[in-house]
Amino acid sequence: MRACCCAALLWSTATAAAVVEVSIVDQGNKPLADAVIVLQPAAASRVRTKAQRAVIEQIDREFNPFVSVVQTGTTVALPNRDPLLHHVFSFSKAKTFEIKLYRGEAPRDVLFDEPGVVALGCNIHDWMEGYVLVVDSPYHAKTGSQGNARVANLPAGEYQVWFWHPHQRKPPQQQTLRVLQNDKRQLTTRFEIEKRTRREKPPLQADNYAG
Ligand SMILES: [Cu+2]
C-alpha cells in the first residue's frame, strides 16, 4: 500500500535569527511522530560544535527514543533499563558496532562520527528497532506526537532543507531556503514520504527473562 506524508513548513523570522516550524502528517492526514527536519548550511562544509552526548535507553524491550538525530561527533550511551539482557548492534555503513549481552549501563559509549542513518537492532529481540540520524548540522529537529517540530536561532544564510523518517520509501525531498537579516517571510511547502508498518512486539513471556 502506498503511503505518503505531507508537511506544512512555516518559515518566519521575527529578528535576525530565523525560526522554522514544521508540521508533518501521514497519508491519513494524522500527525507523524519521529520525522526529522534538517537544515544544512550551504556555506560551511561542517559546522563545528563542542562534543555532545545523547542517550538511547532500552525500556520495555524497545529503543527509547525510537529515533534520535544527532550531530556528527556525538557520543551515545545505550543503557539497558530492562531486567533482561539486550545485545545491541548496527550493521549500518555510517556506524557498525556491537555491544554484547548486558544489563544496566553499557560498557562503553558509541561515537557517531560519520553522517548517515544508523539502524539499531537487538540480537535477542528481533522486533527491536531504533535509528540514529547523524547529520553535519546543528539545525535539526524531530517531530513529537503531534507531528510538530521547530528549529530556532537560525543565522541568516542559505540552507538545504530535507526531511527524513525511518520508514520512508523515497529519499527525502530537498529544497534550498535563503534567510536574510530581519527576514519576515513565511514559507509553506508540502512533501511526500512513504511509511511502512513497524514490526509488532510479542507479549512478554516468562522465559523472556532467561539469561
Ligand atoms: Cu533486546
Residues whose N, C-alpha, C, O or C-beta is under 5 A from the ligand:
A	BS01	CU	L85 H86 H87 C122 I124 H125
